[in-house]
């Protein structure tokens, strides 16, 4: 019999199980059957939101419209149209190579739940702004207790403190 001894087979299985746990734990990678992105995707999404915010401040170019969908050029850059909160989040993650659902309620279920105390740039913040128990708004965590989002009262893409109304309305955070 040329098969390896049982202790060697057990050691190989243990190493494979450990590697399957270690890789997503250390890298945060999206693995088949797992949830969560790597840190780089969240950072890319946050930088894209900051870029759009700066451009909106300069040009007023990204107005809010409920259900709004932006128009894209061949390179995937926004060239017009209006955005709502979930279109902004979807676009920023698309630029990071991660596809998210289109509506806020579905985005609030995508990825891995994150403690509000462990937020990282790019995490998706889900809100119930009218207190009816239904997620109706999303934004991206920008770091430093701030978020980037778009809503009807803000005139387009804005940055806001996660304090007062927004802290009370925050239901959950996800790392897609």
KOLPA-792302 format. One record per atom (N, C-alpha, C, O): x, y, z; residue in three letters. Coordinates in steps of 0.02 Angstrom, whole numbers, plus 50000, padded with zeros to 5 digits. Atoms other than C-alpha are relative to their C-alpha. Example, Ala and Ser with C-alpha at 12.3 -4.5 7.8 and 13.67 -1.06 7.14 Angstrom:
KOLPA-792302
500454994150000ALA506154977550390ALA500455006050000ALA500975005950033ALA499584994149997SER506844994750357SER499615005550037SER499865011050045SER
This chain:
KOLPA-792302
500424994150000UNK500005000050000UNK500445006250000UNK500855007150045UNK499584994050008UNK500785016549941UNK499655006350024UNK499925011850015UNK500344994049976UNK499505028250020UNK500375002950060UNK500684999250098UNK499644996949943UNK500195040950146UNK499694997850066UNK499104996050069UNK500265002049934UNK500025036850330UNK499425004650021UNK499395010450000UNK500594996449978UNK498425042550414UNK500185006750032UNK499835011750022UNK499824993749967UNK499335055850518UNK500185005349948UNK500055011249959UNK499844995250052UNK499975064050357UNK499365002449966UNK499305008449951UNK500634998050031UNK498235063950279UNK499625004850045UNK499335009750021UNK500334995649952UNK497505071850437UNK500345006850002UNK500005011950004UNK499634993750000UNK498875085050437UNK499845004249938UNK499775010349943UNK500174996550062UNK498495089550256UNK499305002950004UNK499195008649983UNK500694997649993UNK496635091150293UNK499985005950049UNK499645010950036UNK499994994549951UNK496975101950446UNK500305006349968UNK500055011849979UNK499684994350032UNK498125113250344UNK499525003349950UNK499495009449946UNK500484997250048UNK496795115250209UNK499435003750035UNK499235009150012UNK500524996749961UNK495455119550337UNK500265006650028UNK499925011750025UNK499714993949972UNK496615132050421UNK500105005349945UNK499955011249957UNK499904995350055UNK497055140050253UNK499345003049977UNK499305008949961UNK500664997550020UNK495205141450208UNK499745005150050UNK499375009750030UNK500204995149950UNK494925150850371UNK500465006149998UNK500235011850004UNK499514994749995UNK496535161050367UNK499965005049943UNK500005011049955UNK499974995550057UNK496455168350192UNK499475005550004UNK499665011350000UNK500484994549995UNK494805177850210UNK500085004150064UNK499915010050065UNK499914996449937UNK495225182450390UNK500545005249993UNK500465010950016UNK499434995450007UNK496885190450344UNK499885005049944UNK500015011049953UNK500074995650058UNK496455197650173UNK499335003349995UNK499255008449962UNK500684997550007UNK494595200550193UNK499714998749932UNK499235001949912UNK500205001150069UNK494395193350019UNK499314996849995UNK499074993550042UNK500645003050014UNK492755188349944UNK500134993049972UNK500394992349917UNK499885006950020UNK492845169449934UNK499344996749985UNK498834998650014UNK500635003350015UNK491545157849859UNK499674997650064UNK499974994350106UNK500375002149941UNK490215155249989UNK500105004650060UNK499775003750111UNK499864995549944UNK490915169150099UNK499695006749987UNK499415007949934UNK500264993350008UNK490395187050127UNK500525005050022UNK500895003850069UNK499534994649982UNK491415202950132UNK500485001249943UNK500674996649907UNK499524998350051UNK492585212050017UNK500675000950032UNK500745000950093UNK499364998249971UNK494395215650036UNK499995007450017UNK499565011149995UNK499964993149977UNK494905232050116UNK500075004749940UNK499805010349941UNK499884995750058UNK495445238849946UNK499355001949966UNK499285007649944UNK500634998450034UNK493685237849872UNK499625005550037UNK499365010150006UNK500334994849961UNK492945248050014UNK500355006649994UNK500035011949991UNK499624993850008UNK494345260749998UNK499895003149932UNK499815009249926UNK500144997550067UNK494085262149810UNK499305003249997UNK499225008549968UNK500684997449999UNK492215264649838UNK499985006850037UNK499655011450013UNK499994993849962UNK492545278149969UNK500345005649960UNK500115011349960UNK499664994950040UNK493785287249855UNK499575002349942UNK499575008249924UNK500454998050055UNK492535286849711UNK499455004650026UNK499275009449993UNK500514995649971UNK491195294249825UNK500295006950014UNK499965011950002UNK499684993549988UNK492415307949877UNK500125003849935UNK500035009949933UNK499894996750064UNK492845311449695UNK499355002949973UNK499335008649950UNK500654997550023UNK491005312949649UNK499765005950042UNK499475010750016UNK500194994549955UNK490695324049801UNK500375006449980UNK500065011749974UNK499604994150019UNK492115335849751UNK499765002849933UNK499705008849925UNK500244997850065UNK491515336349571UNK499315003350005UNK499185008449973UNK500664997249990UNK489725339549627UNK500055007050032UNK499685011650013UNK499914993549968UNK490315353849739UNK500245005249949UNK500045011049952UNK499744995450051UNK491255361549591UNK499485001849948UNK499435007649927UNK500424999050059UNK489935359349458UNK499254999450013UNK498855001449971UNK500715001349987UNK488285354649541UNK499734994649953UNK499134994449940UNK500155004650054UNK488305340449416UNK499624993650017UNK499454989949971UNK500335006349983UNK487475326249512UNK499395001350043UNK499425000450104UNK500604998649960UNK485725331049566UNK499684993650027UNK499794988250001UNK500375005649971UNK484645319949675UNK499344999149962UNK499005004049945UNK500675001850025UNK483145311049601UNK499854993050024UNK500224988350011UNK500205006649976UNK482235296749685UNK499934995349940UNK499584997049892UNK500015004850055UNK482475281549573UNK500465002049943UNK500474998749891UNK499574997650054UNK483755291349471UNK500564995249985UNK500854992150029UNK499455004150024UNK485025281949368UNK500465004349958UNK500245007749912UNK499524996150039UNK486605289949302UNK500094997249930UNK499954991349917UNK499795002250066UNK487155289149120UNK500764999250001UNK501115003150033UNK499295001749999UNK488865281549088UNK500325000749932UNK499985000049880UNK499625000350062UNK490225283348957UNK500284992949993UNK500144988650034UNK499735006650013UNK491165268548885UNK500484997550053UNK500604991550059UNK499525002049948UNK492405268649030UNK499664999050068UNK499994997750118UNK500365001049938UNK491035267349162UNK499975006150044UNK499795005650103UNK500044993849961UNK491145285449218UNK499325003249990UNK499025002649936UNK500654996650004UNK489565295249255UNK500085006249956UNK500545010249966UNK499974994250044UNK489225307949118UNK499355004150001UNK499285008949964UNK500634996249994UNK487495313949167UNK499474996150036UNK499594990550060UNK500555003249965UNK485835309749241UNK500005001850073UNK500445005450097UNK500074998649929UNK485285310449421UNK500124993650040UNK500094988050013UNK499865005649956UNK485675299249569UNK499545000150060UNK499355005550084UNK500285000449933UNK484755293049720UNK500534996550043UNK501074994850018UNK499505002649954UNK485635285849873UNK500274993249979UNK500884992149981UNK499775006850017UNK485705267849815UNK500364999849933UNK500804995649923UNK499634999650063UNK486275272649639UNK500715002350013UNK501185000049981UNK499334997749982UNK487735281949717UNK500424994350029UNK500984993250008UNK499645005649969UNK488235267049825UNK500164994649949UNK500714992049947UNK499895005250051UNK488015254849681UNK500565002249952UNK500994998149936UNK499484997550046UNK489075265749565UNK500704999650032UNK501174997250000UNK499344999949968UNK490495267849691UNK500284993050007UNK500884992049997UNK499765006949995UNK490605249149722UNK500134996949932UNK500584992749924UNK499875002650068UNK490475245349536UNK500695002249977UNK501054998349945UNK499334997550017UNK492025256249511UNK500544996050036UNK501114995750014UNK499525004149962UNK492855245049642UNK499964992649978UNK500314988450006UNK500055006950025UNK492355229349545UNK499524995650037UNK499544989550031UNK500485003849960UNK490945224149662UNK499305002049978UNK499125007949978UNK500704998650020UNK489145222649600UNK499554999650061UNK499554994750098UNK500504999849946UNK487805227649724UNK499315000549970UNK499235002849913UNK500694999150024UNK485915227049708UNK499855007449991UNK500235011750015UNK500164993150015UNK485065243049650UNK499645003750056UNK499735009850062UNK500414996449950UNK483905247149797UNK500304999550070UNK500644994750087UNK499694999449934UNK484385252349973UNK499844994150045UNK500294991750080UNK500185005749957UNK483435238350061UNK500424993949984UNK500624990250029UNK499595005850021UNK484385225249960UNK500735001250015UNK501094996650034UNK499304998449985UNK486045234249981UNK500144999050075UNK500694997150094UNK499925000749928UNK485765233950169UNK500074992850022UNK500234991550080UNK499935007149984UNK485785214950162UNK500614996949965UNK500764991149976UNK499445002650039UNK487305213150047UNK500644999950042UNK500785004850077UNK499375000449965UNK488945207350120UNK499944998050072UNK499454994850092UNK499945002149930UNK489435205150300UNK499805005850046UNK500005011550035UNK500194995049951UNK488665214450446UNK500625002350038UNK501054998250055UNK499434997149965UNK489885226150532UNK499745003850061UNK499245007350057UNK500174996249941UNK489805233150707UNK500085007449986UNK500545009449951UNK499964992850010UNK489475251850710UNK500645002850032UNK500855008350015UNK499374997949968UNK491045252950818UNK500614998249959UNK501175000449974UNK499435002350040UNK492135244750685UNK499935002149927UNK500154998549882UNK500104997650068UNK491685254950532UNK500675001449966UNK501145003849997UNK499434998450043UNK492945256350390UNK499745004149942UNK499165003549922UNK500184996150060UNK492945268350244UNK499704995449947UNK499964990049934UNK500335003950052UNK491765262050111UNK499454995450025UNK499084992749984UNK500545004249975UNK490605252350226UNK499335003249981UNK499265009449982UNK500674997650019UNK488775253850172UNK499605000950065UNK499534996350104UNK500414998349942UNK487715262450304UNK499274999849980UNK499085002749929UNK500715000850017UNK485865258050306UNK499575003550054UNK499695002850114UNK500404995849955UNK484555269650381UNK499254998749991UNK499014996949937UNK500734999649999UNK482725269850428UNK499855007250020UNK499815008750080UNK500044992849985UNK482445288650415UNK499315002250025UNK499255007650055UNK500674997949977UNK480575288850452UNK499734995750057UNK499164996550078UNK500185003949941UNK480535276050594UNK499474994849990UNK499154992650038UNK500525005150011UNK479375263550510UNK500284992949999UNK499914988249984UNK499715006749998UNK480595248950527UNK500254997449933UNK500444991649928UNK499795002150067UNK481045248450341UNK500605004249979UNK500595010349985UNK499424996450026UNK482745252950269UNK499775004049940UNK499485001349893UNK500204995850056UNK482465267750154UNK500555004849978UNK500435009249937UNK499454995650019UNK484175275950139UNK500664996450012UNK500734992650060UNK499325002649991UNK486005271150117UNK500505005549986UNK500365010349950UNK499444995550013UNK487665280250117UNK500644996150009UNK500634990350030UNK499355003149992UNK489515276450119UNK500385003350057UNK500425009550060UNK499604997249946UNK490585278450274UNK500645002949971UNK500994999549933UNK499424996550027UNK491945291150236UNK500585000350050UNK501125002850033UNK499494999549948UNK492935289350398UNK499885006150044UNK499535010850024UNK500044994349955UNK493065301050545UNK499305001850022UNK499165007750036UNK500694998649978UNK491225299250592UNK499585003649948UNK499095006949965UNK500364996550054UNK490645305750422UNK499784995049946UNK500064989649940UNK500235004250056UNK489685298550274UNK499905004349939UNK499825010449944UNK500174996850063UNK489425302850092UNK499384996649974UNK499334990549972UNK500645002750023UNK487675300850023UNK499655005349958UNK499925010849948UNK500414995250036UNK486345309349921UNK499284999150023UNK499054993550032UNK500705000549978UNK484565313449973UNK499635006349978UNK499945011249958UNK500424994750028UNK483125324649926UNK500105006750034UNK500005011950003UNK499914993649965UNK483495337750058UNK500695003049992UNK500815008650014UNK499314997750004UNK485325339450013UNK500205003049934UNK500755005949928UNK499834997050065UNK485275344949832UNK500514996149960UNK500794998849913UNK499525004150037UNK486385330749772UNK500464996550049UNK500264994950105UNK499525003749960UNK487935322249840UNK500265004550055UNK500485010150042UNK499794996049942UNK488365328350015UNK500404995650048UNK500384989550046UNK499655003349946UNK489475324050161UNK499655002150065UNK499465007950072UNK500364998549939UNK488675323050333UNK500324996550059UNK500624991150052UNK499795003249938UNK489145319450513UNK499504994550019UNK498904995250009UNK500435005349973UNK488485303250584UNK499815001850071UNK500034998550119UNK500214997649934UNK487695312550728UNK499265001949995UNK498985002149940UNK500694997749999UNK485965318050780UNK499534995349963UNK499494989349978UNK500495003850039UNK484645312350655UNK500314993849969UNK500024988349973UNK499705005750035UNK485845301150558UNK500214994550048UNK500144988650032UNK499815005249951UNK486495292150713UNK499374996450024UNK499384990250031UNK500625003249977UNK484715288950773UNK499694995649946UNK499414990449962UNK500305003750056UNK484165282850601UNK500424994149976UNK500174989749940UNK499555005350023UNK485685271450573UNK499784993350029UNK499764992450090UNK500235006649979UNK485085253450578UNK500574995049999UNK500654991150046UNK499465004950006UNK486595243750518UNK500535002449952UNK500445007449916UNK499464998750047UNK488225243850423UNK500204993349970UNK500194988150003UNK499815006150036UNK488785231250293UNK500665001149964UNK500815006749942UNK499394999950040UNK490425227150210UNK499884995349941UNK499964989249949UNK500185004250058UNK489945220950036UNK500584995649977UNK500514991849929UNK
